[in-house]
């Protein structure tokens, strides 16, 4: 058997780790068809099926699991050894962001940065997965939402996140305007973090016995509210464009600050990246503008500040 080409093994590892051919192809700067061709060629060389497609992307067969276990540590070691020799291009900045943060907050503002810094090329990677800077050496920084405690990286606070009940105009037309006391009687979209329970507890109101549906993804949560399924306790950052356009409507002026916030996160190797330094300064200005807008967006829940 001839030796499998290194690029095919790299493609296999990317597909195995990401569980999705599209994201794996993007991380390798390949088309999906090119990566699929590599995977078919690798399987033919080895005489074994390595990947199996499923409803969520691709998974590994037992042979694929064994190959990943045997090969991945060696390729990781090679990448680690070559890292000091990799050329860094300070005019190219690769930033990772969640799809909701990218579409609802960063992308609408990005033209301002590009106009001010035309020499810098932004490579925006949209992914819900938390980037592993030790493995994903091509990523310079990330925008993340969380508690600010990520080991081995610098995390700089950008702005807080707020929650407020919001619904579609169609649902409001059907049910009228609720008060804080009657909101519990509306169809509410639950969340796994129990934020609604916090909301009702802060207002001294008994939470409802049930929610019409639960969503563990903020994108689906807001989408259900848009479609009139129920009331979302939505993130103001994520929903700002939808609220400004009237596609969603705030049901109360009260809002509740979450325990998590938005951060710029980067590894030590990016600390002197000239593109990141420019992006960081611009980002802080935009974050301050956003925070000021949120301050004027309505009264905070007195017990949450």
N, C-alpha and C positions, 0 to 999 in steps of 0.2 A: 504494500500500500504506500502510495506517495505521501509525503508529509503535507498536512493541511496548511494552507497559507495563513500567515499570522493575521491578516486583516479579517479573514473569515472567522477566526477564533475570537477576535475582538468584537466583531458584529454579534456573534453568538452570546458572548458575555453581556453585552449591552441589552440585547433582547431579553435574556434571561432575568437580568436584574430589574429592568424597567417593566417587564411583562406586557410590552406593547411595541409592535414593530414601527409604528409611526414615530413614537418618541425616541426609540432607539436609533432609527435612521436619522432623525433630526440631530441627535447628539453626536453622530458620526459624520454629519454633513453629506449624507447620502439620500437618494430617493428611496421610497419604500420598496419599489420594484427591484432596485439594485440590491438592497439588503435581503429581500426575499430570495433573489437569485443566489446570493452568497450562501444563504442557509440551506437551500436545496443542494448546492454543490458540496457543502460540508457534509451533509447527511449522506450523499452518494459516495463520497470518499470513505466515510467511516462505516457505511453499510448499516446505519442505525438511524431511527427516527429520534430526533432530539427535542423538537418543539411540537406542541399541539395547540391548535387554535381553540379558543373558547369565547364565551359571550363577552368577557372583559378584556380580551386581548390574546396573549399567548401564554401557555404554561409549559412546564418541562415534563418530559417522560422520565422514567427511571434512568434510562441511559443518559438523558440530558442532565439530570441531577448529578450523576457520577462524573460526567465530563466537566461540569461547572466546578465541582468540588476539587477536581484534580488540576485544572488548568488556571482558574481565576487567580489563585494566590501568586502564581508565577508571573502572569502578565501584570498584576498589580505591582509586584516587586520590580519589574522592568520599568514600568511607568514612574515608580518612585525614584529609581536610580537615575532616570533621564531627566527628572524634573529640574535639577539645577542648570541643565544645559538648554532648556527650552527658552526660545526667544520671547521676550515680553513686548507686546506692542501697546504702548501707552495711548495710542489713538484709537484702539478698539476696546470697548468695554462690554463685557458679558454679564448681564444681570438676570437673576432668577426671580420670578414673582408668581404668586398664585394667580390662576386665571381671573378670579373675581377682582383682585387688587389691580391686576394689569389692565383689564377692560374698563373698570369703573373709576379708577383713580389715576394711575400712572399714564396710560396712553393718551387720554384727553389733554394732558399737560405737556407731553413729551416734545411737541413741536417747538415749544418755547426754549427748551434746552438745546435742541438741535440747531435752532436759529442762532442762539448765542454761542454755540461751540460747533461750527460746521466741520471742523477738522476731526471731531470724535464720532466714531461709528458705534452705534448702540446695537448690541445683539441681545434681544430680549427673549429669554426662555420662560415659557409659561408652564408651570407644573405645580400640582398640589403637594408633591413630595418635598420634604425638607432636604435641601441640597447638602450633600456630603462633600465639603471642600477638600478633604483629604483625598477623596477618590475622583471627584469632578474638578480636576485641576484647571480646566478651561473656564470655570465660572469665577468671576472676580468678586461679586457681591450678590446679596439677595435682599428682597423686601419680604419681611415675614411678620405674621401676627402671632403673638404669644405672650409669655410672662417675662421675656427678656433674659432668660437663663439658658443659653446654649453654650456648652463647653467648648473651649478651644478657639473661640471667635470673639471679635468685638461686636457688641450689640448697642447701637445708638438709638435712643428713643426718638421717634418722630412725632407721634400724636396719639392721644387716647381714642378709644372706640366707645360709642354710645349706642344704646338700644332704644327703640321707640315703637309702639304698636302702629302698624300700617296696613292698609287694605286697598283693594282696587275700587275705582269709582263705581263700578257695577254693583259690588257687594254693598257699598254704602247707600246707593240708590235703593237697593232692595230692603235694607234693614234700618236705615236712618243713621243718626249720629249717636254713638254710645257715650255714656259717662264712665268715669273710673269704676263706679259701682256696677254698672250694667255690662261692662266689657266682658266679664266672665261668662256671660250668657251667649256671647257670639261664638261662631265656629273658629276656634283657635288652632294655629299650627304649632304643634309642640316641638321641642328640641331636646336632645339627649343631655344637655348641660343643666337643665332645670331652671333656665333663666326666667320663664314665666312665673315659676313659684317664687323666685326672688322678687319679681315685680309686684305680685299681689301681696306678698308678705310686707314689703316696704310701705304699701298703702293700707295695711291692716284689713285686707280683703281675703276671704277664703278662696283658694284657687278652685277652678272647675274640677269636676270629678273625672273628666276625660277630655282629650283633645281629638280633633277630627283626623289628624294625621301627624306623623313624626318624620323629621328629615334630619339626617346627620351631615348634610352638605348645605352650606349657605346659599349656593347657587340655586339648588332645587327648592330651598325654603322660600327664597324671594320669587322664584318662578311660579310657585303655587299661589302666592299672594297675588301676583299679576293676573293669574288666570281665574281669580275669584274663588279659589278653593276655601280660603279662610284668611284670618288675620295673622300676620307674621310679627313677631317681636324682632324687627329687622335692624341690621347694622346701618347707621346713618352714612358711613363712608361708602359702603357697598351700594346703598339705595339712593344716594344723593341725586344722581342723574335721573333716576326714575321718579323721584319726588319733584324735582324741578320741572320735569316735562309733564307732570300730572298723571303719569301712568300708575303711580301709587300715591296715596294720600295719608298723611299723619292723622291718627285718630285722637291724639292728645298732645298738648304742648309739653307735658312732662317727659323727661328722658332719664335713662339710667346708665351710669358709667359701668363698663365691664371691668373685670379684673385683668384682662389682657389688653395689649396695645400694639401699635405698629412700630416696627424697628427696621433700621438699615443694619444689615449683618455682613461682616466680611472677615476673611482670615488675615493673619499677620502679613502674608506675602503681598496682599493688596494695599497695605497701608500707605505705600508711596506711589501707587499707580496714579499717574497724572490725570488720566481720564476719570478715575474714581474720585479723586480729590475735587475735580470740577463738578462732577455729578453730585457729590455729597453736599457741596456748598449750595448748589441750586436746589437740591432736594430739601434741605433745611428751610430754605425760604418758602418753598411751596407748602411744606408741612406746617409752618407757622401761619401762613395764610389760611390753610384749611382749619387749623385749630381755632383761629379767630372767627371763622365762619361758623364753626360748631358752637362757639360761645354765644353767638347771636341767634342760634337756631331754636332757642326756647329754653325755659327754665330747667335746670337740672333737678333730678329727684334729690330733695334736701338730705335724705339719709344716705345718699351714695357718694357725696363729695367729701 
